């Protein structure tokens, strides 16, 4: 247990860290600009714990998922050193706190309630708790805390390896065979509205001509648009392309895919004068999903859309 000056300093630093965490949870990453009335985003059924090594992965997504784990390790280390508690009591209070924070994110439209995030956060806190428990003797010294953080790093690596192995095992056990591909425009529209370009008009992206083959999200769609399509658990994955075409000189956009209330992917786009971005290819696993919501936001004064989607297909699960 920390006492005296070490206790006072630790409480102050942990309080400041908590304020910073709350900022990122509710206001960071430009969350307030994406508030709308499209409904609550949530995921109450665990799918997998998104922890894995960065090798061969998208580093941006990997870092976001790893931060969801690592950012909560300090709570597991320092709270038991400030307030005496058993592992069961600590982890129970921690889980309740995270559940409340996730629920607030959902009801304020500043994020989603994601049970996978809750599990990831809790693993981080558990690693921190175990790290400080495994160090015998005084921990309110530089040497003592160095030992705690060293053990926390080793436990984190072991946890990531174990979780990644478990994820691979369950994915292999649930593998399904791919069937035919169909265009996104062929699906039944459940909510909202969307227009597809009937003539598949060509355009340029980064000075390269693009000729859509299957479908093209119409330039006549409104600046901000949300629509929901019926999936009924029939599909394996969704894939396609997106970009802001060259004839848009200034603008910023974002495309978010939401499966059964859970945000699974958000891609952001921005152009400024001569600075151009290449087309973006995306591919996402959608097994078991009942409905897909696509939310497209353009942050500028243009009344119509800037960003385009094309050749978006869904792969059926073969019966």
C-alpha positions as CSV (number, residue, x, y, z in Angstrom):
1,X,0.0,0.0,0.0
2,X,1.2,3.5,-0.9
3,X,1.4,5.9,2.1
4,X,2.3,9.5,2.8
5,X,3.7,11.6,-0.1
6,X,3.8,8.6,-2.5
7,X,0.1,8.1,-2.0
8,X,-0.8,11.8,-2.5
9,X,1.3,12.0,-5.7
10,X,-0.2,8.8,-7.1
11,X,-3.8,9.9,-6.4
12,X,-3.2,13.2,-8.2
13,X,-1.5,11.6,-11.2
14,X,-4.3,8.9,-11.4
15,X,-7.0,11.6,-11.3
16,X,-5.3,13.6,-14.1
17,X,-4.9,10.4,-16.1
18,X,-8.6,9.6,-15.6
19,X,-9.7,13.0,-16.8
20,X,-7.6,12.5,-19.9
21,X,-9.1,9.1,-20.5
22,X,-12.7,10.5,-20.1
23,X,-11.8,13.2,-22.7
24,X,-10.7,10.5,-25.3
25,X,-13.8,8.4,-24.4
26,X,-16.3,11.1,-25.0
27,X,-14.7,14.0,-27.0
28,X,-11.5,12.8,-28.6
29,X,-11.3,11.6,-32.2
30,X,-13.8,14.3,-33.2
31,X,-16.7,12.4,-31.7
32,X,-19.0,15.3,-31.3
33,X,-19.1,16.1,-35.0
34,X,-20.6,12.6,-35.6
35,X,-23.6,13.0,-33.2
36,X,-26.8,12.3,-35.1
37,X,-30.2,10.7,-34.5
38,X,-29.5,7.5,-36.4
39,X,-30.1,5.4,-33.3
40,X,-28.0,3.7,-30.6
41,X,-25.0,1.7,-31.5
42,X,-24.3,-1.4,-29.4
43,X,-23.0,-4.9,-29.3
44,X,-24.2,-7.0,-26.4
45,X,-22.9,-10.4,-27.8
46,X,-19.1,-11.1,-27.6
47,X,-17.5,-11.9,-30.9
48,X,-13.8,-11.8,-30.2
49,X,-11.3,-9.9,-28.1
50,X,-9.5,-7.7,-30.6
51,X,-6.0,-8.3,-29.3
52,X,-3.2,-9.5,-31.7
53,X,0.3,-8.9,-32.8
54,X,0.9,-6.0,-35.3
55,X,2.7,-8.1,-37.8
56,X,0.9,-8.0,-41.2
57,X,-2.0,-6.0,-39.7
58,X,-3.3,-2.4,-40.3
59,X,-1.2,-0.5,-37.8
60,X,-3.9,2.2,-37.2
61,X,-6.5,-0.4,-36.2
62,X,-4.0,-2.5,-34.2
63,X,-2.9,0.6,-32.2
64,X,-6.5,1.5,-31.4
65,X,-7.3,-2.0,-30.2
66,X,-4.0,-2.3,-28.2
67,X,-4.6,1.1,-26.6
68,X,-8.0,-0.2,-25.4
69,X,-6.1,-2.9,-23.5
70,X,-2.9,-1.0,-22.4
71,X,-4.6,2.2,-21.3
72,X,-6.3,0.4,-18.4
73,X,-3.3,-1.4,-17.0
74,X,-2.4,1.5,-14.8
75,X,-5.7,1.2,-13.0
76,X,-4.9,-2.5,-12.1
77,X,-1.5,-1.4,-10.9
78,X,-2.3,1.7,-8.8
79,X,-5.8,1.3,-7.4
80,X,-5.0,-1.8,-5.3
81,X,-1.9,0.1,-4.0
82,X,-4.1,3.0,-2.9
83,X,-7.1,1.1,-1.7
84,X,-6.8,-2.4,-0.3
85,X,-8.9,-4.8,-2.2
86,X,-9.1,-8.4,-3.4
87,X,-8.9,-9.3,-7.1
88,X,-12.6,-10.2,-7.2
89,X,-13.7,-6.9,-5.5
90,X,-11.4,-4.8,-7.7
91,X,-12.4,-6.5,-11.0
92,X,-16.1,-6.4,-10.1
93,X,-16.1,-2.6,-9.4
94,X,-14.0,-2.0,-12.5
95,X,-16.4,-4.0,-14.8
96,X,-19.4,-2.0,-13.4
97,X,-17.6,1.3,-14.0
98,X,-16.7,0.4,-17.6
99,X,-20.2,-0.8,-18.3
100,X,-21.6,2.5,-17.1
101,X,-19.1,4.5,-19.2
102,X,-19.9,2.4,-22.3
103,X,-23.7,2.9,-21.7
104,X,-23.1,6.7,-21.5
105,X,-21.2,6.6,-24.8
106,X,-24.2,4.8,-26.4
107,X,-27.0,7.0,-25.1
108,X,-25.2,10.3,-25.8
109,X,-24.3,9.1,-29.4
110,X,-20.6,9.8,-28.6
111,X,-19.7,6.1,-29.3
112,X,-21.1,2.7,-29.0
113,X,-21.7,0.1,-26.2
114,X,-19.4,-2.7,-27.2
115,X,-19.0,-5.7,-25.0
116,X,-15.8,-6.6,-26.8
117,X,-14.3,-3.3,-25.6
118,X,-15.4,-4.1,-22.0
119,X,-13.6,-7.4,-22.2
120,X,-10.5,-5.8,-23.6
121,X,-10.5,-3.0,-21.0
122,X,-11.0,-5.6,-18.2
123,X,-8.1,-7.8,-19.4
124,X,-5.8,-4.7,-19.2
125,X,-6.9,-4.0,-15.7
126,X,-6.4,-7.6,-14.7
127,X,-2.9,-7.7,-16.1
128,X,-2.1,-4.6,-14.1
129,X,-3.5,-6.1,-10.9
130,X,-1.5,-9.3,-11.3
131,X,1.7,-7.4,-12.1
132,X,1.7,-5.5,-8.8
133,X,0.7,-8.6,-6.9
134,X,3.6,-10.6,-8.3
135,X,6.2,-8.1,-7.0
136,X,7.1,-8.8,-3.4
137,X,8.2,-6.1,-1.0
138,X,7.9,-2.3,-1.3
139,X,6.5,-0.9,-4.5
140,X,6.7,2.8,-3.7
141,X,10.3,3.0,-5.0
142,X,11.7,3.4,-8.5
143,X,13.1,-0.1,-8.2
144,X,9.8,-1.6,-7.0
145,X,7.8,0.1,-9.7
146,X,10.3,-0.9,-12.4
147,X,9.7,-4.5,-11.5
148,X,5.9,-4.0,-11.6
149,X,6.1,-2.4,-15.1
150,X,8.5,-5.1,-16.4
151,X,6.2,-7.8,-15.2
152,X,3.2,-5.9,-16.7
153,X,4.9,-5.8,-20.1
154,X,5.7,-9.6,-20.0
155,X,2.1,-10.4,-18.9
156,X,0.8,-8.2,-21.7
157,X,2.8,-10.0,-24.3
158,X,1.6,-13.4,-22.9
159,X,-2.0,-12.2,-22.9
160,X,-1.9,-11.0,-26.5
161,X,-0.3,-14.3,-27.7
162,X,-2.9,-16.3,-25.7
163,X,-5.9,-14.2,-26.9
164,X,-4.7,-14.2,-30.6
165,X,-4.4,-18.0,-30.4
166,X,-7.9,-18.4,-29.0
167,X,-9.3,-16.1,-31.7
168,X,-7.6,-18.2,-34.4
169,X,-8.9,-21.4,-32.9
170,X,-12.5,-20.2,-32.7
171,X,-12.3,-18.7,-36.3
172,X,-11.0,-22.0,-37.7
173,X,-13.7,-23.9,-35.8
174,X,-16.4,-21.7,-37.4
175,X,-15.1,-21.5,-40.9
176,X,-17.7,-21.4,-43.6
177,X,-17.5,-21.8,-47.4
178,X,-18.0,-18.8,-49.6
179,X,-20.9,-18.7,-52.1
180,X,-21.8,-16.2,-54.8
181,X,-21.3,-12.5,-54.7
182,X,-24.1,-9.9,-55.0
183,X,-24.0,-6.1,-55.3
184,X,-24.9,-4.0,-52.2
185,X,-27.6,-2.3,-54.3
186,X,-29.5,-5.6,-54.6
187,X,-30.2,-5.9,-50.9
188,X,-33.6,-5.0,-49.4
189,X,-33.6,-1.5,-47.9
190,X,-35.0,-1.6,-44.4
191,X,-34.6,2.0,-43.3
192,X,-33.6,5.3,-44.9
193,X,-33.0,5.9,-48.6
194,X,-30.1,5.6,-51.0
195,X,-29.6,6.3,-54.7
196,X,-27.3,4.3,-57.0
197,X,-25.9,5.7,-60.3
198,X,-27.8,3.8,-63.0
199,X,-25.2,4.6,-65.6
200,X,-22.1,3.7,-63.5
201,X,-20.4,7.0,-64.5
202,X,-16.6,7.0,-64.6
203,X,-14.5,9.4,-62.7
204,X,-10.9,10.0,-61.6
205,X,-9.2,9.3,-58.3
206,X,-5.6,10.5,-57.8
207,X,-5.5,11.2,-61.6
208,X,-6.4,7.5,-62.4
209,X,-9.6,6.7,-64.3
210,X,-12.1,4.6,-62.3
211,X,-14.8,2.7,-64.1
212,X,-17.3,1.0,-61.7
213,X,-18.4,-2.5,-62.7
214,X,-21.2,-3.4,-60.3
215,X,-22.6,-0.3,-58.5
216,X,-21.8,3.3,-57.7
217,X,-23.1,5.4,-54.8
218,X,-24.8,8.3,-56.6
219,X,-23.4,11.9,-56.3
220,X,-27.0,13.0,-55.9
221,X,-27.3,11.4,-52.4
222,X,-27.5,14.1,-49.6
223,X,-24.4,15.4,-47.9
224,X,-25.1,13.2,-44.8
225,X,-27.0,10.0,-45.3
226,X,-27.8,6.9,-43.3
227,X,-29.5,3.8,-44.6
228,X,-30.0,0.2,-43.3
229,X,-30.1,-3.0,-45.4
230,X,-31.4,-6.4,-44.4
231,X,-28.8,-9.2,-44.2
232,X,-30.6,-12.0,-42.3
233,X,-27.3,-13.7,-41.4
234,X,-26.8,-14.8,-45.0
235,X,-23.4,-13.2,-45.8
236,X,-19.8,-13.9,-45.1
237,X,-18.1,-10.6,-45.9
238,X,-18.6,-7.2,-47.5
239,X,-15.9,-5.6,-49.8
240,X,-15.6,-2.7,-52.1
241,X,-13.9,0.6,-52.9
242,X,-14.3,4.2,-51.7
243,X,-12.6,7.6,-52.3
244,X,-13.2,11.3,-52.9
245,X,-13.0,11.9,-56.7
246,X,-10.6,14.4,-58.2
247,X,-13.3,16.9,-59.2
248,X,-13.8,17.7,-55.5
249,X,-11.1,20.3,-54.6
250,X,-11.9,20.7,-50.9
251,X,-13.8,18.5,-48.5
252,X,-13.8,15.9,-45.7
253,X,-16.0,12.8,-45.4
254,X,-16.4,9.7,-43.4
255,X,-18.0,6.3,-44.1
256,X,-19.1,4.1,-41.1
257,X,-20.3,0.5,-41.4
258,X,-22.5,-0.7,-38.5
259,X,-23.5,-4.3,-38.0
260,X,-26.5,-5.0,-35.7
261,X,-25.9,-1.7,-33.9
262,X,-22.1,-2.2,-33.5
263,X,-19.7,0.1,-35.4
264,X,-17.2,-2.2,-37.2
265,X,-15.3,0.2,-39.4
266,X,-15.0,3.9,-40.0
267,X,-12.9,5.4,-42.9
268,X,-12.1,9.1,-43.1
269,X,-11.3,11.0,-46.2
270,X,-10.1,14.6,-46.9
271,X,-8.9,16.5,-49.9
272,X,-7.3,20.0,-50.0
273,X,-6.5,21.5,-53.3
274,X,-3.8,19.5,-55.1
275,X,-3.4,16.9,-52.4
276,X,-5.2,13.7,-53.5
277,X,-5.7,10.3,-51.9
278,X,-5.8,7.0,-53.6
279,X,-8.8,4.8,-53.7
280,X,-9.4,2.8,-50.5
281,X,-10.2,-1.0,-50.7
282,X,-12.1,-2.4,-47.7
283,X,-13.1,-5.9,-46.7
284,X,-15.0,-6.8,-43.5
285,X,-16.3,-10.0,-42.0
286,X,-20.1,-9.8,-41.5
287,X,-20.9,-13.4,-40.6
288,X,-24.1,-13.7,-38.5
289,X,-25.2,-10.1,-38.9
290,X,-28.9,-9.4,-39.3
291,X,-28.7,-5.9,-40.7
292,X,-26.1,-3.5,-42.1
293,X,-26.2,0.3,-41.6
294,X,-24.1,2.6,-43.7
295,X,-23.6,6.1,-42.4
296,X,-21.9,8.7,-44.8
297,X,-21.0,12.1,-43.5
298,X,-19.6,15.1,-45.5
299,X,-18.2,17.9,-43.3
300,X,-18.6,20.9,-45.6
301,X,-21.2,23.1,-47.3
302,X,-21.7,20.9,-50.4
303,X,-25.4,19.8,-50.3
304,X,-24.5,16.5,-52.0
305,X,-22.0,13.8,-51.3
306,X,-18.3,14.1,-51.9
307,X,-17.1,10.6,-51.1
308,X,-18.1,7.7,-53.3
309,X,-18.6,4.0,-52.9
310,X,-18.4,1.6,-55.8
311,X,-18.2,-2.1,-56.7
312,X,-19.5,-2.9,-53.2
313,X,-20.3,-6.6,-53.0
314,X,-21.4,-9.1,-50.4
315,X,-20.3,-12.7,-50.4
316,X,-23.0,-15.2,-49.5
317,X,-22.4,-18.1,-47.1
318,X,-22.7,-21.3,-49.2
319,X,-25.4,-23.6,-48.0
